Structures are given as C-alpha cells and as structure tokens.
Amino acid sequence: MECAGRKVDQTEPAEKLAALWSAGGKDGEEKMGDNFLEVLAFVCYLVIVLGVGVYFFMKGRTTKGGDKEYFLGGRNMNGWVAALSAGASDMSAWVLMGLPGSIYLLGMGQVWISVGLLVGTICAWLFVAPKLRRYSIIAGDAITIPQFLTKRFQSKSPVLQIICAAVFVVAYCIYAASSLVACGDLFTTVFGVKEVGGVTLDATFYMICAAVIILLYTFLGGFNAVCWTDFFQGMLMLCALMATPLIVNLAMQAPDFAPLAEVAENPNYYNLLSSGKMDWKSLSDILSGFGWGLGYFGMPHILVRYMSVRSDKEMKKSRIIGITWTALILTMASVVGLTGHQFLGAYLPEGSKQLVFITIVRNVFPALIAGIMLSAILAASMSTADSQLLASSSAFASDVYKPVFRKNASDKEMLWAGRIVVAIISVIALLIAMSPNCKGIMALVECAWGAFGAAFGPAILLSLYWKRFTYKGAVAGIVVGFSVDALWYVFLSSPTGLYEIIPGFIASFIAAVVISKMDKEPSKEIEEMFDKAAQEE
C-alpha cells in the first residue's frame, strides 16, 4: 500500500473549488472566516495538549518517582488510559490519511492491512500484554523493553541493550518523521501556503511547529503526560471516524445529491482480491496485510503501555477497551475510504488520495466542527510521535547512558539525558520529513513498523513462552531480524510485493531458536524466574 509524498498540489480548477465549497457558500470573506474558525479549533486543541504537559511537569516536581515515574508512569496507569494510549500511539496519521486514501482509490483489496492489524492487536492483548506486565516486574522491575530482555536473562552485559537502543534510534527517527509529514500535509492542505510578516507558512514551517509542540509536552511531562494526551487523542480520533461516514451517508440520501466528480469505473473495486483473482498480486497483498499484525509483538512504544498497567484487574479492562477501540478505528477508517469513493467520485487524483478524509470533513461539517474533526489527524500524528520519542529516550537513558557511560548517574541526570535524546531525535526526524526524497507517510510508517516487528517480535514471544531461550539467542534474533528486514526492503520488496516484516520475522525467529539451542542451557535462577512468572497467571 502506498501513500503520496508530502508535496500537495494546492491549485484546483475554479469550478471544482466552487463545487467543493458550494454546500456552505464558502468562498471569499466567508471562507476566510471559516479558516479562522478552523484555526481556533486547532489552537484550542494545542493549548489543551500543552496544558497536560505542564500539569504533569508541575506534579512531577513534588514527587520523587525518578526514571520509573518519567518513563513508565510509576506502573500506575488505569485500564482506560493504558488501552487508549496503546491504541493512539499505534494508530498514527496513516489511519486517517493513508488507509482511507488507498481504499478510496484502489478499493476493498486494501483492507487486508486492517484485518492483519486487528488480528495482531487481539493476539498482543491476549497473549503478550498480561504476561509481559507480570514478567517485567519479576525481572528486576524492568521499565524498558531492552532492560526487560537483559534482566530476563540476568545478564550484566550491556551488548543487548546497546543494540536495542541503536535500533530504537534509527527506526524511531523514521517513524516520528511520518507524523511530522502528516502535520505538514494537514496544515498545508487546510490553510495553504501563505506569507505572513515575511515568514512563509508552508509545509516546512508547519512541521517545525508540530515538532516543537510534541517536544515540549514530552519533555515536560514524561510518560504520564504522553499517556493522558494519548487518551484524549484516542477519543477524538474515534469520534471523528465514527461521525464522518454517518453524516456523509445522510448527505448522500438527499434527492439532489451528486458526487463531486464522476465515479471512476473499477470492476474489482469491491473485490477483496486486489487483482480480481487469486494470483500472486492478490496473495502478496493478503500476506502483507497479515504481516502488519506481526508488528505488535515487537513495537516498544506499545509494549511499554502493557507494562504500565497498575494491576491484573485493570489489565482485563484494558484488553477489552483496547481491542474494541482498535476494531472500531480500523473499521471506520475503511468505511471512510468507501464512503469517499461514492461522495467524491474521482475528484481526488492519485497524488492527493490521502486527502480524502480532509476533503469530506471540510465539505460536510461547519467550519468550527470541521476544525475539531481535523484535529483528529493532528492527534493521531502527535500521539504516535510523543510515544516514540519517549520510548527512544528511555532506551538511551536507562539502557546505554547509565550502564555504559555513567554507572553512578542520579535520577535527575538520567531524566536530563533522556530529554536531550528526545530533542536530538526530534531534530533528525524533522530533517527526514523535510527531505525532498521523503516518500510520504505510509512509506515511512511501513519501514519503521517492519524493522521493529522483525527485530523484537520473536525475541519478546520467545522470552515470554520458551524457558530454553538464551541471551545470545535474543541478540542473534534481534540483529538477524533487523538486517533481513532492511535488506529485503532495499532489494526484494518491490520485485516480490511482499512486506519485508514477514521474511525478517521468520529469519529472526529461526536465528533466535538455533543460537539458543547451540548455547548452554539457562541457569537454575533464570528458569525459576520463568516458572514464577508462569505460575502467577
């Protein structure tokens, strides 16, 4: 599945522009007023987000939770917040732009990604979340995924933590860049390119603003701020996706309704087989779709949400809420794409297909409501970026800085080390997003998602379910998975059409098992810890 890059053509024929805004007569001075109301909605949203960061910053000054409080919220997240934070940090802007856009343009054959992600999130909540939470506490109260993997084997070697941190930084720079690209696309599409006071308000300017805001509230409030903003952003995303197709379908019931452009003919549009038959094209789309689900087993910023839940009782609640939320989000995102096909026709060309949600919302809702709805895209972008920044900063501070460079570092020094990494990764992500070679939202997400799933997925599953798994096996699995994923992406992804996470995941699993079998058996203490984690289920 592909997504357009960040450069959006803002020029439209006069008759199309008039048709697009005809419902509310939105031209001239009235259109300027509508833009003001949309801006007002965005500003209110951003003030709330920053307010949450400031609140937890002030609260954190009166508590002494240290790195555990900043990076994991003191393991005190309730079921609702943990579930929606996991979902919102997972579903970045692609769920509001990339997925609906591809279904709008190409049809039902694109829904296999939604199916794969739903299956993956169900399996992760059922088989990984509760076990990882308990095991991470037993394994020396680990607060990051690299720390859990190291303490699970009772190893004093920093090799695994350093490798994990390196993968984190590389993948998260790419992943966070996708969120910044989405913010640039959103604001450029809604407000256009303008000159204000000698400053050009273009995609680059908007991406810089988004990076600064994300950096601020992540920097200030840590895990608590990120989770609570994710909670509200998850609710906003769900409301926007639920309301939009409902209102659009009501509008299409009007006797005089006509699509904004002629509906393009595609005999396979409603066929789940993208080519209309079971050939390699259709099969690779199906396999790749389910391959996306493998990512949940190795996504650090989602896995730490499982670790943060305060109790087994709250975990049961989180599972139900998390699975339900994800199912609704993926279903409604697909419905938006199908609805857009009927409502817009062929109005949006292939290069602008990711704008289907934005176009629909601005056409059917009053300006202030449209601004609130479009804030959902901003919410999706920011909720993913903040989680990624925090996960990468915690990996560096807890897993590299302290054990390698400053073994006697204080909690305060650890927090500042993590915050500095947040700033560095934000700058690198911004440079990637601003690059003219940037391939767009979905391409960036696909690349980072595959790297994480292939590298860490098998290691997490084997750590939780195989007593014979060893430290060397974990190192081998992570290195092989990441390497095979990258090589497949570069050389074989286009010729085969198969998502690189699949061969990467398989190779990682095989390497981890083979090296563990070749290695000596784990010590009695490690096996006893494994048994203790299993007995507490």
ZAVO-288416 format. One line per field, with one value per residue (C-alpha): x, y, z; residue number from 0; residue in one letter. Coordinates in steps of 0.2 Angstrom, whole numbers, always signed. Each point is the difference from the previous one (the first is absolute). Last residue first. Layout:
x <- c(X ...) $
y <- c(Y ...) $
z <- c(Z ...) $
num <- c(NUM ...) $
residu <- c(a ...) $
This chain:
x <- c(-5 +11 +7 +8 +10 +6 +5 +10 +9 +4 +7 +11 +6 +4 +11 -4 +6 +16 -1 -3 -19 -1 +10 -13 -15 +5 +6 -17 -10 +10 -1 -19 -3 +12 -9 -17 +5 +6 -17 -2 -2 +14 +10 -4 +5 +15 +15 -1 -15 +7 +17 -8 -11 +14 +11 -13 -5 +18 +6 -15 +0 +18 +0 -15 +8 +16 -10 -9 -17 -2 -15 -10 -16 +3 +18 -5 -14 +11 +15 -11 -8 +15 +10 -13 -14 +11 +7 -17 -8 +14 -1 -19 -2 +12 -8 -17 +4 +9 +15 +12 +13 -3 +5 -10 -7 +18 +6 -14 +3 +18 -5 -12 +12 +12 -13 -6 +18 +3 -16 +7 +17 -10 -10 +15 +9 -15 +0 +18 +14 +12 +2 +3 +6 -5 -13 -7 +0 -4 -15 -9 +4 +0 -15 -9 +3 -5 -17 -3 +2 -10 -15 +1 +0 -15 -12 +6 -5 -16 -5 +4 -10 -14 +2 -9 -16 +2 +3 -15 -11 +6 -2 -17 +1 -4 +13 +15 -2 -1 +16 +10 -5 +4 +17 +10 -5 +9 +12 -12 -12 -14 -17 -2 -16 -1 -15 +0 +19 +0 -12 +11 +16 -10 -7 +18 +5 -16 +5 +18 -6 -14 +11 +14 -12 -8 +17 +7 -16 -1 +18 +1 -14 +9 +17 -9 -4 +18 +6 +8 +2 +17 +8 -14 +3 +19 -5 -8 +16 +11 -9 +6 -15 -11 +9 -6 -17 +8 +4 -18 -2 +16 -7 -16 +9 +12 -14 -9 +15 +5 -16 -17 -11 -7 +17 -3 -9 -12 -11 -10 +11 +3 -11 +8 -10 +4 -14 -3 +5 -7 -13 -18 -14 -16 -11 +10 +5 +18 +0 -5 +14 +12 -6 +2 +17 +7 -7 +9 +17 -1 -6 +14 +14 -6 -1 +17 +7 -8 +9 +16 +1 -2 +14 +12 -2 +2 +15 +10 -7 +11 +11 -15 -10 +13 +6 -17 -3 +17 -1 -18 +7 +14 -12 -11 +15 +6 -17 -2 -3 +13 +6 +2 -14 -12 +3 -12 +0 -17 -11 -8 +11 +16 -6 -4 +15 +13 -8 +0 +19 +3 -8 +10 +16 -4 +1 +17 +8 -8 +8 +18 -1 -8 +11 +15 -8 -3 +18 +6 -12 +5 +19 -2 +6 -5 -12 -14 -9 -16 +10 +7 -17 -9 +13 -1 -19 +0 -5 +7 -6 +14 -7 -15 -8 +4 -7 -17 -3 +7 -12 -15 +4 +7 -13 -17 +4 +13 -11 -14 +12 +6 -17 -5 +16 -2 -18 +4 +15 -12 -11 +9 -9 -16 +4 +14 -3 -11 +8 +17 -6 -9 +16 +13 -10 -10 +9 +16 +0 +7 -10 +12 +2 -18 -4 +13 -6 -18 +3 +12 -12 -15 +8 +8 +18 +11 +16 +9 -5 +12 +14 -2 -6 +13 +14 -3 -16 +4 -16 -2 +9 -10 -16 +6 +6 -16 -10 +11 -1 -19 -1 +10 -13 -14 +8 +2 -18 -5 +12 -7 -18 +4 +9 -15 -11 +12 +0 -19 +1 +12 -13 -13 +10 +2 -7 -9 -18 -4 -4 +9 +18 +6 -10 +8 +17 -4 -6 +15 +12 +11 +17 +7 +10 +6 +18 +1 +2 -15 -4 +3 -7) $
y <- c(-81 +1 -18 +5 +15 -11 -14 +13 +6 -18 -3 +15 -5 -18 +7 +0 -14 +2 +7 -10 -1 +18 +4 -10 +7 +18 -2 -9 +14 +14 -8 -2 +18 +7 -10 +6 +18 +3 +2 -11 +9 -12 +12 +16 -8 -10 +11 +15 -6 -18 +6 +10 -14 -12 +11 +4 -18 -6 +13 -3 -19 -1 +10 -9 -17 +6 +4 -17 -8 -17 +6 +4 +10 +18 +2 -9 +12 +15 -5 -5 +17 +10 +1 -4 +10 +15 +1 -3 +14 +12 -3 -1 +16 +9 -6 +4 +18 +5 -4 +13 +3 +19 -1 +10 -16 -7 +16 +1 -18 +5 +15 -9 -14 +13 +8 -17 -5 +16 -4 -18 +7 +12 -13 -11 +15 +3 -19 +1 -8 -12 -11 +15 -5 -18 -6 +18 +7 -16 -9 +12 +16 -6 -12 +13 +13 -12 -4 +18 +6 -14 +3 +19 -4 -12 +11 +15 -6 -8 +16 +11 -11 +1 +19 -2 -4 +15 +12 -8 +4 +18 +1 -8 -18 -8 +7 +2 -17 -8 +8 -3 -19 -2 +10 -16 -2 +16 -8 -12 +13 +6 +4 -18 -2 +11 -7 -18 -3 +10 -12 -14 +9 +5 -17 -7 +13 -5 -18 +3 +12 -11 -15 +9 +7 -16 -9 +13 +2 -19 -3 +16 -7 -16 +9 +11 -16 -6 +16 +17 +0 +7 -16 -1 +18 -5 -12 +13 +12 -16 -7 -18 -11 +13 -1 -17 +7 +9 -17 -3 +13 -5 -18 +7 +12 -14 -11 +12 +5 -19 -5 -4 +11 +17 +9 +6 -15 +7 +5 +16 +10 -14 +6 +18 +14 +17 +9 +17 +15 +9 -14 +4 +3 +8 -13 +1 -17 +5 +12 -13 -11 +14 +3 -18 -2 +15 -3 -17 +5 +17 -7 -14 +12 +12 -14 -6 +18 +1 -16 +5 +16 -10 -13 +13 +11 -15 -6 +16 +16 +14 -7 -9 +16 +10 -12 -3 +19 +4 -14 +6 +18 -7 -10 +15 +11 -14 -2 +18 +16 +12 +13 +18 +6 -14 -8 -14 -18 -8 +0 -17 -10 +8 -3 -19 -4 +8 -9 -16 +2 +3 -16 -10 +8 -8 -18 +4 +7 -14 -14 +7 +4 -15 -12 +8 -1 -19 -3 +10 -10 -17 +4 +7 -16 -3 -14 -6 -7 +8 +15 +3 -2 +11 +14 -1 +2 +14 +2 -17 -3 -13 -13 -4 +17 -3 -17 +6 +13 -11 -14 +12 +9 -15 -13 +9 +18 -5 -13 +13 +13 -12 -5 +18 +5 -14 +4 +18 -4 -11 +15 +4 -12 +10 +14 +8 +19 +2 -16 +8 +17 -7 -10 +14 +15 -4 -16 +6 +14 -12 -14 -8 +14 +2 -18 -2 +16 -5 -16 +7 +15 -11 -14 +11 +5 -2 -9 +16 +9 -10 +11 +15 -9 -14 +12 +9 -2 +14 +10 +19 +5 -14 +9 +16 -9 -11 +16 +8 -14 -1 +19 -3 -12 +12 +15 -10 -5 +18 +6 -13 +5 +18 -3 -9 +15 +12 -10 +1 +19 +0 -11 +12 +15 -8 -18 -12 +0 -13 -15 +9 -3 -15 +6 +17 -8 -12 +14 +11 -14 -5 +6 -6 -15 -9 -4 -12 -16 -10 -17 -17 -17) $
z <- c(+178 +15 -3 -17 +7 +14 -13 -10 +16 +5 -17 +1 +18 -6 -14 -18 -11 -10 -17 -16 +4 +3 -16 -10 +8 -1 -18 -5 +8 -8 -17 +1 +6 -14 -13 +5 +5 -18 -7 -15 -17 -7 -12 +11 +17 -6 +0 +13 +10 +0 +6 +14 +7 -1 +10 +13 +3 +0 +13 +11 -1 +3 +15 +7 -3 +8 +16 +0 -3 +8 +10 -15 +2 +5 -6 -16 -4 +4 -10 -15 -1 +4 -17 -13 +9 +3 -18 -8 +9 -4 -19 -1 +10 -12 -16 +7 +4 -15 -11 +7 -14 +2 +18 +12 +9 +2 +7 +12 +6 +3 +10 +10 +3 +8 +11 +7 +3 +10 +10 +4 +6 +11 +8 +3 +8 +12 +5 +4 -11 +9 -15 -12 -17 -3 +12 +3 -18 -9 +7 +11 -9 -17 +1 +9 -13 -14 +9 +4 -18 -7 +12 -4 -19 +1 +10 -11 -17 +6 +9 -15 -11 +14 -1 -16 +9 +11 -15 -9 +15 +0 -19 -2 -5 -17 -12 +12 +7 -17 -7 +16 +0 -19 +1 -1 -18 -5 -13 -6 -5 +12 -9 -7 +9 +16 +9 -7 +2 +15 +9 -4 +7 +15 +3 +1 +13 +9 +1 +5 +14 +6 +1 +9 +13 +4 +1 +12 +11 +2 +4 +11 +11 +3 +3 +13 +10 -3 +8 -3 -19 -5 -7 -13 -5 -2 -13 -11 -1 -2 -15 -1 +2 -8 -16 -5 -4 -15 -7 -1 -13 -9 -2 -7 -12 -5 -4 -11 -10 +0 -9 +9 -12 +0 +0 +18 +6 +13 -15 +2 -12 -12 -14 +2 -8 +7 +8 -9 +10 +15 +2 -3 +13 -5 +9 +16 +6 -3 +14 +12 -6 +3 +17 +5 -9 +10 +17 +5 -7 +9 +16 +0 -4 +14 +13 -5 +2 +17 +6 -10 +10 +16 -5 -6 +15 +12 -10 +1 +4 -5 -14 -8 +1 -8 -13 -7 -1 -8 -13 -5 -2 -11 -10 -3 -6 -12 -7 -4 +10 -8 +12 -6 +12 -6 -17 -4 -6 +2 +16 -1 -11 +6 +18 -3 -11 +12 +15 -10 -4 +19 +4 -13 +6 +17 -8 -9 +16 +9 -11 +2 +18 +6 -10 +8 +17 -3 -4 +15 +11 -7 +2 +18 +8 +18 -5 +11 -15 +3 +6 -18 -9 +13 -1 -19 +1 +13 +18 +7 +18 +3 -11 +11 -5 -19 +2 +6 -13 -14 +5 +0 -17 -10 -3 +1 -4 -13 -8 -2 -6 -14 -6 -1 -9 -13 -4 -2 -11 -10 -3 -16 -12 +4 -12 -8 +1 +15 +8 -2 +7 +15 +5 -3 +8 +15 +5 -7 +12 +14 +7 +12 +13 +0 +3 +14 +8 -2 +9 +14 +3 +2 +10 +13 -1 +16 -5 +6 -15 -11 -6 +12 +15 -2 -4 +17 +10 +12 +0 +2 -16 -9 +3 -8 -16 +0 -1 -13 -11 +2 -4 -16 -6 +5 -9 -15 -1 +2 -13 -13 +3 -1 -17 -6 +5 -9 -15 +0 +1 -15 -9 +4 -7 -17 -2 +11 -7 +13 -11 -15 +8 -11 -15 +0 +2 -14 -12 +4 -5 +14 +5 +17 -7 +16 +3 +15 -10 -5 +9 -6 +5) $
num <- c(536 535 534 533 532 531 530 529 528 527 526 525 524 523 522 521 520 519 518 517 516 515 514 513 512 511 510 509 508 507 506 505 504 503 502 501 500 499 498 497 496 495 494 493 492 491 490 489 488 487 486 485 484 483 482 481 480 479 478 477 476 475 474 473 472 471 470 469 468 467 466 465 464 463 462 461 460 459 458 457 456 455 454 453 452 451 450 449 448 447 446 445 444 443 442 441 440 439 438 437 436 435 434 433 432 431 430 429 428 427 426 425 424 423 422 421 420 419 418 417 416 415 414 413 412 411 410 409 408 407 406 405 404 403 402 401 400 399 398 397 396 395 394 393 392 391 390 389 388 387 386 385 384 383 382 381 380 379 378 377 376 375 374 373 372 371 370 369 368 367 366 365 364 363 362 361 360 359 358 357 356 355 354 353 352 351 350 349 348 347 346 345 344 343 342 341 340 339 338 337 336 335 334 333 332 331 330 329 328 327 326 325 324 323 322 321 320 319 318 317 316 315 314 313 312 311 310 309 308 307 306 305 304 303 302 301 300 299 298 297 296 295 294 293 292 291 290 289 288 287 286 285 284 283 282 281 280 279 278 277 276 275 274 273 272 271 270 269 268 267 266 265 264 263 262 261 260 259 258 257 256 255 254 253 252 251 250 249 248 247 246 245 244 243 242 241 240 239 238 237 236 235 234 233 232 231 230 229 228 227 226 225 224 223 222 221 220 219 218 217 216 215 214 213 212 211 210 209 208 207 206 205 204 203 202 201 200 199 198 197 196 195 194 193 192 191 190 189 188 187 186 185 184 183 182 181 180 179 178 177 176 175 174 173 172 171 170 169 168 167 166 165 164 163 162 161 160 159 158 157 156 155 154 153 152 151 150 149 148 147 146 145 144 143 142 141 140 139 138 137 136 135 134 133 132 131 130 129 128 127 126 125 124 123 122 121 120 119 118 117 116 115 114 113 112 111 110 109 108 107 106 105 104 103 102 101 100 99 98 97 96 95 94 93 92 91 90 89 88 87 86 85 84 83 82 81 80 79 78 77 76 75 74 73 72 71 70 69 68 67 66 65 64 63 62 61 60 59 58 57 56 55 54 53 52 51 50 49 48 47 46 45 44 43 42 41 40 39 38 37 36 35 34 33 32 31 30 29 28 27 26 25 24 23 22 21 20 19 18 17 16 15 14 13 12 11 10 9 8 7 6 5 4 3 2 1 0) $
residu <- c(e e q a a k d f m e e i e k s p e k d m k s i v v a a i f s a i f g p i i e y l g t p s s l f v y w l a d v s f g v v i g a v a g k y t f r k w y l s l l i a p g f a a g f a g w a c e v l a m i g k c n p s m a i l l a i v s i i a v v i r g a w l m e k d s a n k r f v p k y v d s a f a s s s a l l q s d a t s m s a a l i a s l m i g a i l a p f v n r v i t i f v l q k s g e p l y a g l f q h g t l g v v s a m t l i l a t w t i g i i r s k k m e k d s r v s m y r v l i h p m g f y g l g w g f g s l i d s l s k w d m k g s s l l n y y n p n e a v e a l p a f d p a q m a l n v i l p t a m l a c l m l m g q f f d t w c v a n f g g l f t y l l i i v a a c i m y f t a d l t v g g v e k v g f v t t f l d g c a v l s s a a y i c y a v v f v a a c i i q l v p s k s q f r k t l f q p i t i a d g a i i s y r r l k p a v f l w a c i t g v l l g v s i w v q g m g l l y i s g p l g m l v w a s m d s a g a s l a a v w g n m n r g g l f y e k d g g k t t r g k m f f y v g v g l v i v l y c v f a l v e l f n d g m k e e g d k g g a s w l a a l k e a p e t q d v k r g a c e m) $
